[in-house]
Amino acid sequence: MRTEDVLAAIATGLWRWDNAAGLVTLDAEAARLFGLPAEPTVLSEAAMRARLHPVDWNETYGIIRLAVAEGTLAEAHVRVVGEDGQIIRTIRSRSKPLATEREYGEDYELVGTVQEIVHPHAGALTGRSPVAGDWRRSREAFLLDAGRALAEARSTAEVLRVAASLSMPGFSPDGLAVFGVEGERLTIIGHHGHEDGAEGPFTDMSVSTDYPAAEVVRTGRAIYLATPKEYQDRYSATWPLVKRFERRSWAFVPLVVAGRTMGAWMAAFKHPVTFTPDERSVLTTVARMLAQALARAEVTETERELSLGLQRSMMPTLGPDIPNMSVAARYVPTGGGLQVGGDWYDIIPLPGGNKVALVIGDVQGHDVRAAGLMGQLRIALRAYAAEGHRPDAVLSRASRFLHGMYEFSTAQGPTHPDQSDEGENSDYTVPRFATCLYMEVDPDSGTLDIARAGHPDPVIRSADGIALIRQTAGGLPLGIEADSDYPTTRVVLEPGDTLMLCTDGLIETGGHDMLSGWTRLRPVLENTTDTSLEKLADALVEAVHGPGSHYTTGPLADRREDDIALLLLSRHSSPARRPPRRTVLTISQAEPEQVADARRQLRDLLHDWTDEEQVDSAVLMLSEMATNVLVHTDGDAVLIAEAAGDRGNRRLRVEVADASDELPHRRRPGELASSGRGLLLMEMLADAWGVDPRGEGKSIWFEIYEENTAPLSPK
């Protein structure tokens, strides 16, 4: 008797589904079961789909795809419908996928049997009660939640924590392990539900070992072990190592990304699990999401390690201590993306003595190219400083160096493999500029010679805790012009004073502009009473990136975040002496607008003065003195303003010097006169004033005593 006759006698039909051709072949009994005439027939995939209930078709197709991926049997209960849409019967289908070679690659065929169920349970699946709607919704909600949680994980540790917290609907595992592959060895990336050290025997295992995870890595197919006996029969060599964990069922699922098996995921259960198609589908879906999350975490951690290594190699150490001074520095990359950009700082020992140079700068952009230009520019600045050039010459040469790089690249044409054809704008030949502040420090005298190329001005916090922006002369950012001049400003850092240099990221982060950003930072500088520069640096960064910064957003809400470079320099103070608060400024004949800068600096110097009218008087007298020098002489005016003493009992002395020997004289201006009132104002508003001749030129000065107290000492 033929096999077909035997199967027909027990109401079992044969069928073959060619996935590549889209054809389904049925024998006579199978055709009868599907509601067709009882004779062998060939149907298209669409015609076969029309014979099945739509819900069952979708479930069956998912089961078949899972069986193809795992190389297991596809088993399901399906309802057959007639042409009128009524259910005729329920049948059980069992099929085995067979790989087939095609011209375009590998495909599969399904070969199996169909058999009628005498007492059908519509929509039921083998090994389970009917798939309830609540369970289905719970499964979908679980997968959505698991996908979201794994997508948000940014490190391997976070991915493992999410995997350990997953609560699968109806069959949550009690033990988890994630295996990775390094060469020909199996490693454990992480585990959960086992005591520490339990992973010892499974660490550094060869992929050829008779162990389920190793076999999954070798074959790329999942392994389900529903009972301890099944585990012992298939993997007798490693069963003694597993027995002590007292689990009842195990699932080993491959972690596959882009067709590559990167490891295996083990889910172990203390209760028996039959691993129905639905359960296998959930486990496979979770494994797929877990593999993608681990791959993303690996890429993120690799990029982070690369960028941190690049950052460490480009950012200098602070080096040897500076005599009588302390230094602190910070570099904070912007959030997200590449963790290194164009901001930098440097401390350079100078030849001939104990002088050092402090440099801070910012190359335009936040990408690999900005980081590369920053490294080249930093090396160039170090080379020019080592040759003994003054600050203005160092910046002039650096600007010429940066400008020359683009002239050369443009003349040579495209050099980058991804660069566009001639005439198309390429980022590798578009000029970029850099802001920079170069400062030569003399630790013995505290003098700072500052040259500035488009960079924010330094800030000085005096010994009495008052922070002021120190206006300095400056030039164009580096690289804009081949020949640029960078005037030098000399500042004296008194004992107890602290100097802050920063890039614009510290000021403008959070949507702030220069004004509102400085308003946010000034209280931090003035209220941080700790003498440690390291704690002050942390406080400044915390004010920008800490929790409180989210409540102080600035007026420019769409401003992009930027890197931060911060450099602090403090001169050690003598506890017996409180140095005065001082500002020095040269007002050039060619730049009369600097008189306004002088007025602003004097107001900053006296911003906590008790009497506002005295401040207005001092600013008015300063304006008269400086303007007289510019109008009645041919030279520049040098302003020195100094406030000394304890708060509430201070003395302000303002001195304006010039190179002219002609002394001022008192005049009686008429009502309509536009000049001649300077000395009259000083007589009315100053507590003391005078004119001191010098060897070359003269000095006009006045003093104001806070709350009209007596002078601290005769001058």
C-alpha positions in Angstrom: 0.0 0.0 0.0 1.3 3.4 -0.9 2.1 6.0 1.8 -0.5 8.4 0.3 -3.2 5.7 0.7 -2.3 5.1 4.3 -2.4 8.9 5.1 -5.7 9.3 3.3 -7.1 6.4 5.3 -6.4 8.3 8.5 -7.7 11.6 7.0 -4.2 13.2 6.7 -3.2 15.1 3.6 0.2 16.2 2.2 1.2 19.7 1.0 4.2 21.5 -0.3 4.7 25.3 -0.3 7.3 26.7 -2.7 8.1 30.1 -1.2 10.1 31.3 -4.2 7.5 30.3 -6.8 4.6 31.3 -4.7 2.8 27.9 -5.3 1.2 25.4 -3.0 0.8 21.7 -4.1 -1.9 19.6 -2.4 -2.7 15.9 -2.7 -6.3 14.7 -2.9 -6.9 14.5 0.8 -5.3 17.9 1.6 -7.4 19.4 -1.2 -10.5 18.0 0.4 -9.6 19.3 3.8 -9.1 22.8 2.3 -12.6 22.7 0.9 -11.6 21.8 -2.7 -12.5 18.8 -4.9 -10.7 15.7 -3.7 -8.0 15.6 -6.3 -4.4 16.7 -6.5 -4.1 20.4 -7.2 -1.7 23.3 -7.4 -2.8 26.7 -6.0 -1.2 30.1 -6.0 -0.3 31.6 -2.6 -3.1 34.1 -3.0 -5.7 31.3 -3.7 -4.4 29.4 -0.6 -4.6 32.5 1.5 -8.3 32.9 0.5 -9.1 29.4 1.9 -7.9 30.4 5.4 -9.3 32.6 8.1 -7.5 36.0 7.9 -6.5 36.0 11.6 -5.2 32.4 11.3 -3.3 33.2 8.1 -1.3 36.1 9.8 -0.5 33.9 12.9 0.5 31.0 10.7 2.7 33.1 8.5 4.5 34.4 11.7 5.0 30.8 12.9 6.4 29.7 9.6 8.9 32.6 9.5 10.0 31.7 13.0 10.4 28.0 12.1 12.5 29.0 9.0 14.7 31.2 11.2 15.1 28.5 13.9 15.1 25.4 11.7 12.2 23.9 13.7 8.8 22.5 12.9 6.0 25.0 12.1 2.8 23.8 13.9 -0.5 25.6 14.1 -4.3 25.2 14.1 -6.0 27.1 11.3 -9.7 27.5 10.3 -10.7 26.8 6.7 -13.4 29.0 5.2 -15.6 28.5 2.2 -16.4 30.8 -0.7 -19.2 32.3 1.4 -16.8 33.1 4.3 -18.3 30.5 6.6 -15.9 28.3 8.6 -15.9 24.7 7.2 -13.5 23.0 9.6 -10.4 23.5 11.7 -7.3 21.6 10.7 -3.9 21.1 12.2 -0.9 21.8 10.1 2.6 20.5 10.8 5.4 21.4 8.3 9.2 21.4 8.1 11.1 24.2 6.2 13.7 22.9 3.7 16.4 25.2 2.4 16.6 25.4 -1.5 19.3 26.9 -3.7 18.1 29.5 -6.2 19.8 31.5 -8.8 19.5 34.7 -6.7 20.4 32.9 -3.4 18.9 30.6 -0.8 15.2 30.3 -0.2 12.9 27.6 1.4 10.1 25.1 0.8 7.6 23.9 3.4 6.7 20.2 3.4 4.1 18.9 5.8 0.8 17.4 6.7 -2.7 18.7 7.4 -5.2 16.8 9.6 -8.8 17.7 10.6 -9.5 18.3 14.3 -12.6 16.5 15.4 -13.4 18.8 18.2 -11.9 22.1 17.0 -11.1 25.1 19.2 -11.0 27.9 16.7 -7.8 29.8 16.7 -6.1 27.5 19.2 -2.4 26.7 18.9 -0.7 23.5 19.8 0.5 23.2 23.4 -1.5 26.2 24.6 -5.0 27.2 25.5 -6.6 29.6 22.9 -4.7 32.8 22.5 -6.8 35.2 24.5 -7.2 38.8 23.5 -5.9 40.0 26.9 -2.7 37.9 26.6 -2.2 39.2 23.0 -2.6 42.8 24.1 -0.2 42.2 27.1 2.4 40.7 24.7 2.2 43.7 22.4 2.4 46.2 25.3 5.4 44.3 26.7 7.2 44.4 23.4 6.6 48.1 22.9 7.8 48.9 26.4 10.8 46.6 26.0 11.7 48.2 22.7 11.4 51.7 24.1 13.6 50.9 27.1 16.3 49.2 25.1 16.3 52.0 22.5 17.0 54.5 25.3 19.9 52.5 26.8 23.2 54.2 26.0 25.8 51.7 27.5 26.2 48.0 27.8 25.5 48.2 31.5 22.2 50.0 30.9 21.2 47.4 28.3 21.9 44.6 30.8 19.9 46.4 33.5 16.9 46.8 31.1 17.1 43.1 30.0 17.2 42.0 33.7 14.1 44.0 34.5 11.9 42.7 31.6 8.8 41.0 32.8 7.5 38.8 30.0 3.7 38.1 30.0 3.1 34.7 31.5 6.6 33.3 31.4 9.2 35.6 32.9 12.6 34.0 33.2 14.3 33.7 36.6 17.9 33.7 35.2 19.4 35.6 32.3 22.9 35.6 30.7 24.3 37.4 27.7 27.1 35.7 25.9 29.5 37.5 23.5 32.2 36.3 21.1 35.8 37.3 21.1 37.7 35.4 18.3 37.0 31.7 19.0 36.1 32.2 22.6 32.7 32.6 24.3 32.5 35.3 27.0 29.9 36.4 29.4 28.9 40.1 28.9 26.5 40.1 31.9 24.1 37.9 33.9 21.2 38.2 36.3 19.5 35.9 38.7 22.7 34.1 39.6 25.0 34.6 42.6 28.3 36.4 42.0 31.0 34.1 40.7 28.5 31.6 39.3 29.6 32.5 35.8 33.1 31.2 36.4 32.9 27.8 34.5 31.2 29.5 31.5 33.7 32.3 31.1 36.2 32.2 28.3 34.7 29.0 26.8 35.6 27.8 23.3 32.8 28.1 20.7 33.4 24.4 19.9 32.3 23.4 23.4 29.3 21.1 23.7 27.2 23.9 25.3 23.9 25.4 24.0 25.2 29.0 23.9 28.2 27.8 21.9 26.1 25.9 19.5 23.8 28.9 19.0 26.8 31.0 18.1 28.1 28.4 15.7 24.8 27.8 13.9 22.9 31.0 14.4 19.8 29.0 15.4 17.8 29.1 18.6 17.8 26.1 21.0 14.8 25.5 23.3 15.1 22.9 26.1 11.8 22.4 27.8 12.8 19.9 30.4 16.0 19.0 32.4 16.0 15.5 30.8 16.1 17.1 27.3 19.1 19.3 28.4 20.9 16.3 29.9 20.3 14.1 26.9 21.6 16.7 24.4 24.4 18.3 26.4 25.6 15.6 28.8 29.1 17.1 29.1 28.0 20.5 30.5 24.8 19.3 32.3 26.7 18.8 35.6 27.7 22.5 35.6 24.1 23.5 34.9 22.3 21.1 37.3 23.1 23.1 40.4 21.1 26.1 39.3 17.9 24.1 39.6 16.2 25.4 36.5 13.4 23.6 34.6 13.5 25.1 31.1 16.0 27.0 29.0 15.9 29.1 25.9 19.2 30.0 24.1 18.5 32.6 21.3 21.0 34.1 18.9 21.9 37.8 19.0 22.0 38.7 15.4 22.8 42.1 13.9 23.0 42.7 10.1 23.3 39.0 9.5 26.2 38.5 12.0 25.7 36.5 15.1 27.4 38.6 17.8 26.5 36.3 20.8 23.7 34.5 22.5 21.0 35.3 25.1 20.0 32.7 27.7 16.7 32.8 29.5 16.3 30.1 32.2 13.0 29.3 34.0 12.4 27.7 37.4 8.9 26.5 36.1 8.3 24.3 33.0 7.8 26.2 29.8 6.7 24.4 26.6 8.0 27.1 24.3 4.9 27.4 22.0 5.3 29.5 18.8 3.9 32.5 20.6 6.5 32.2 23.4 9.3 31.6 20.9 8.2 34.6 18.9 8.4 36.8 22.0 11.8 35.5 22.9 13.1 36.0 19.4 11.8 39.5 19.2 13.3 40.5 22.5 16.6 38.9 21.4 16.6 40.9 18.2 16.0 44.2 20.1 18.6 43.2 22.7 21.2 42.5 20.0 20.5 45.9 18.3 20.7 47.7 21.7 24.0 46.0 22.5 25.4 46.9 19.1 24.4 50.5 19.5 25.9 50.6 23.0 29.1 49.1 21.7 29.4 51.7 19.0 28.6 54.5 21.5 31.2 53.3 24.0 33.8 52.9 21.2 33.1 56.5 20.0 33.2 57.8 23.6 36.5 56.0 24.3 38.0 57.3 21.0 36.9 60.9 21.7 38.1 60.7 25.3 41.4 59.4 24.2 41.6 62.1 21.5 40.6 64.7 24.2 43.3 63.5 26.6 46.0 63.5 24.0 45.1 67.1 22.9 44.4 68.6 26.3 47.7 69.3 28.2 48.4 68.5 31.8 48.9 71.5 34.0 52.6 70.6 34.3 54.9 72.0 37.1 53.6 74.4 39.6 53.9 78.2 38.9 55.8 79.9 41.8 53.4 82.0 44.0 50.4 81.0 41.9 47.8 78.3 41.5 46.1 77.1 38.3 43.0 75.0 37.6 41.5 74.0 34.2 38.4 72.3 32.9 37.3 71.1 29.5 33.6 70.1 29.1 32.5 68.8 25.7 29.0 69.5 24.4 26.3 67.0 25.1 25.8 64.3 22.6 27.8 63.5 19.4 31.6 63.7 19.3 33.0 64.4 22.7 35.8 66.6 21.5 35.7 69.9 19.5 37.7 73.0 18.8 38.1 74.5 22.3 41.4 74.2 24.0 43.7 75.6 26.7 47.5 75.3 27.2 50.2 76.2 29.7 53.6 76.8 28.1 56.9 77.2 29.9 58.8 80.1 28.3 62.6 80.3 27.8 64.8 82.3 30.0 63.4 82.4 33.5 60.3 81.2 35.3 57.7 83.0 33.1 54.9 80.9 31.6 52.3 81.5 28.9 48.6 80.7 29.4 46.6 80.1 26.2 42.9 79.5 25.6 41.1 79.4 22.3 38.2 78.1 20.2 38.3 76.9 16.6 35.1 77.5 14.7 32.9 74.4 14.6 32.4 71.2 16.6 33.6 68.3 14.6 36.7 66.2 13.7 38.0 68.9 11.5 37.8 71.5 14.3 39.6 69.1 16.6 42.3 68.6 14.0 42.8 72.3 13.4 42.9 72.9 17.1 45.7 70.4 17.5 47.7 72.0 14.7 47.2 75.5 16.0 48.2 74.5 19.5 51.4 73.0 18.2 52.1 76.2 16.2 51.5 78.4 19.2 53.8 76.3 21.4 56.6 76.6 18.7 56.3 80.4 18.4 56.2 80.7 22.2 59.3 78.5 22.6 61.2 80.8 20.2 60.8 83.6 22.7 58.4 85.9 20.8 56.2 88.4 22.7 52.4 87.8 22.9 51.6 90.1 19.9 54.1 88.4 17.7 52.9 84.9 18.7 49.4 85.6 17.7 50.4 87.4 14.5 52.4 84.3 13.4 49.6 82.0 14.4 47.1 83.9 12.3 49.4 83.8 9.3 49.9 80.1 9.9 46.1 79.4 10.0 45.4 81.6 7.0 48.2 80.0 5.0 46.7 76.5 5.5 43.6 77.5 3.4 45.6 79.3 0.7 47.7 76.1 0.2 44.7 73.8 0.2 42.8 76.0 -2.3 45.8 76.2 -4.6 46.4 72.4 -4.6 42.7 71.6 -5.3 40.7 68.8 -3.8 42.7 66.5 -1.6 40.0 64.6 0.4 38.6 61.5 -1.2 35.0 62.5 -0.5 35.6 66.1 -1.7 33.3 67.3 -4.6 34.4 68.2 -8.1 36.0 71.6 -8.8 33.6 74.5 -8.4 31.6 72.7 -5.7 32.0 74.1 -2.2 33.9 71.6 0.0 34.2 71.9 3.8 37.9 71.0 3.6 38.8 74.2 1.7 36.3 76.5 3.4 38.3 78.8 5.8 37.7 78.5 9.5 38.9 81.1 12.0 39.8 80.7 15.7 39.5 83.0 18.7 42.5 83.0 21.1 43.8 84.7 24.1 47.6 84.5 24.8 48.9 85.7 28.1 52.5 85.9 29.3 52.7 85.6 33.1 55.5 86.9 35.4 55.0 85.1 38.7 57.4 87.4 40.6 55.7 90.7 39.8 52.2 89.4 39.0 52.2 91.2 35.6 50.2 89.7 32.8 50.9 90.8 29.2 47.7 89.9 27.3 47.1 89.7 23.5 43.6 88.8 22.3 42.3 87.6 19.0 38.5 88.0 19.0 38.3 86.1 22.3 36.2 87.1 25.4 38.0 89.4 27.8 39.4 88.0 31.0 37.7 88.3 34.3 39.5 89.3 37.5 38.1 88.6 41.0 39.9 90.8 43.5 40.9 89.7 46.9 37.8 91.3 48.4 35.6 89.0 46.3 34.5 91.5 43.6 34.6 90.1 40.0 35.1 92.5 37.1 35.6 92.0 33.3 39.0 93.4 32.5 38.8 95.2 29.2 41.8 94.5 27.0 42.9 95.5 23.5 42.2 93.0 20.8 42.4 92.1 17.1 40.7 90.0 14.6 40.2 86.2 15.1 43.1 84.1 13.9 43.1 83.1 10.2 40.9 85.9 8.9 43.7 88.0 7.5 47.3 86.9 6.8 48.8 90.0 8.5 46.9 91.1 11.6 48.1 93.2 14.6 47.4 92.2 18.1 48.1 95.0 20.7 49.3 93.9 24.1 47.6 95.0 27.3 49.5 94.8 30.6 47.5 93.9 33.7 48.8 93.4 37.3 47.4 90.5 39.2 47.5 91.6 42.8 48.1 89.1 45.7 44.8 87.3 46.4 43.4 88.1 42.9 42.0 85.3 40.7 41.9 85.5 36.9 39.3 83.6 34.8 39.8 82.8 31.1 37.1 80.9 29.3 35.6 80.2 25.9 32.2 81.5 24.9 30.6 78.2 25.7 30.8 78.9 29.5 29.0 82.2 29.0 26.4 81.4 26.3 25.4 77.9 27.1 21.7 77.6 27.9 20.5 80.3 25.4 22.4 83.2 27.0 24.2 86.0 25.3 27.3 87.6 26.6 25.5 90.0 28.9 23.0 87.6 30.4 25.6 84.8 30.6 28.0 87.1 32.6 25.1 88.1 34.9 24.6 84.4 35.6 28.3 83.7 36.3 29.2 86.7 38.3 27.5 85.6 41.6 29.2 82.3 41.3 32.6 83.9 41.2 31.8 86.4 44.0 29.9 84.0 46.3 32.3 81.0 46.2 34.2 81.7 49.4 36.3 78.5 49.2 39.9 79.3 48.4 40.4 76.1 46.3 40.5 76.9 42.6 39.4 73.3 41.8 36.1 73.9 43.7 35.7 77.2 42.0 36.1 75.6 38.6 33.5 72.9 39.6 31.1 75.6 40.7 31.4 77.5 37.5 30.8 74.4 35.4 27.9 73.4 37.7 26.3 76.8 37.2 26.1 76.1 33.4 25.6 72.3 33.2 24.1 71.5 36.7 20.4 71.1 37.6 20.0 74.7 38.4 21.1 75.8 34.9 17.8 74.4 33.5 15.9 77.2 35.3 18.1 80.0 34.1 17.7 79.8 30.3 18.6 82.9 28.4 16.9 85.0 25.8 18.3 83.0 22.9 16.5 79.7 23.3 17.5 78.3 20.0 21.3 78.8 20.5 23.2 75.6 20.0 25.3 74.3 22.9 29.1 74.6 22.7 32.2 73.2 24.3 33.6 74.8 27.4 37.3 75.5 28.1 38.0 77.1 31.5 41.3 78.3 32.9 41.7 79.9 36.4 44.9 81.6 37.7 45.3 82.8 41.3 48.1 84.7 42.9 48.9 83.7 46.4 48.1 86.4 49.0 49.7 87.5 52.2 47.2 87.2 55.1 48.5 90.4 56.7 47.7 92.6 53.6 44.5 93.3 51.7 45.5 94.5 48.3 43.5 97.4 46.7 41.0 97.0 43.9 42.6 98.5 40.8 42.1 99.1 37.1 44.6 100.5 34.5 43.7 101.6 31.0 45.5 103.5 28.2 43.2 105.8 26.2 44.6 106.4 22.7 44.3 109.6 20.7 43.3 107.5 17.7 40.5 105.8 19.7 38.5 108.4 21.7 35.7 105.9 22.1 37.8 104.3 24.8 36.7 107.1 27.2 33.4 105.2 27.3 35.3 102.0 28.2 37.0 103.9 31.0 33.7 105.1 32.4 32.3 101.6 32.3 35.4 100.1 34.0 35.2 102.7 36.8 31.5 101.9 37.4 32.3 98.1 37.5 35.1 98.9 40.0 32.6 100.8 42.2 29.6 98.6 41.6 29.2 97.9 45.4 30.0 101.5 46.5 27.6 102.8 49.2 26.7 106.2 47.7 25.5 106.1 44.1 25.9 109.9 43.8 29.6 109.5 44.6 29.9 107.0 41.8 28.2 109.3 39.3 30.6 112.1 40.5 33.7 110.0 40.0 32.6 108.9 36.5 31.9 112.5 35.5 35.3 113.8 36.7 37.1 110.9 35.0 35.3 111.7 31.8 36.4 115.4 32.0 40.0 114.5 32.8 40.4 112.0 30.0 38.6 114.2 27.4 40.9 117.2 28.3 43.9 115.1 27.6 42.6 114.0 24.2 41.6 117.6 23.3 44.4 119.7 24.7 47.4 117.3 24.1 48.9 115.2 21.3 49.5 112.1 23.4 47.6 109.3 25.0 46.0 109.3 28.5 46.8 106.6 31.1 44.1 105.9 33.6 44.8 104.4 37.0 41.9 103.9 39.4 42.3 102.3 42.8 39.8 101.6 45.6 41.4 100.6 48.9 40.2 99.9 52.4 37.3 98.0 54.0 33.8 98.2 52.7 32.1 101.3 54.0 35.4 103.0 54.7 37.1 103.0 51.4 39.1 105.6 49.5 38.9 105.9 45.7 41.9 107.5 43.9 41.6 108.1 40.2 44.7 109.4 38.3 45.0 110.4 34.6 48.5 110.9 33.3 49.8 112.3 30.0 53.1 113.3 28.5 52.3 117.1 28.2 54.2 119.5 30.6 51.4 122.2 30.3 49.6 122.4 33.6 45.8 122.9 33.8 44.6 126.3 35.0 41.4 127.5 36.4 39.0 129.4 34.1 35.6 131.1 34.5 33.4 129.8 31.6 30.3 131.6 30.6 26.9 130.0 30.6 27.2 128.9 27.0 30.8 127.7 27.1 31.4 124.1 26.2 34.7 123.6 28.2 36.6 125.0 31.1 34.6 123.4 33.9 36.9 120.4 34.7 38.8 122.0 37.7 35.5 123.5 39.0 33.8 120.1 39.0 36.8 118.6 40.9 36.6 121.4 43.5 32.9 120.7 44.0 32.8 116.9 43.9 36.1 115.5 45.0 37.2 115.2 48.6 40.8 115.8 47.5 42.4 116.6 44.2 45.7 117.8 42.7 48.1 118.1 39.9 51.6 116.4 40.1 54.3 117.4 37.6 56.5 114.6 36.5 59.8 114.4 34.7 57.9 113.9 31.4 54.4 115.2 31.6 52.0 115.4 34.6 49.3 113.5 36.5 45.9 114.9 37.5 44.2 113.0 40.4 41.2 113.1 42.7 40.1 111.2 45.7 36.6 110.3 47.1 36.1 108.9 50.5 33.2 106.5 51.0 30.6 108.0 53.4 32.9 111.1 53.7 35.3 109.4 56.0 38.8 110.7 56.6 41.5 109.6 54.1 43.2 106.4 54.9 46.7 107.8 54.5 48.1 111.0 53.1 49.2 111.0 49.5 
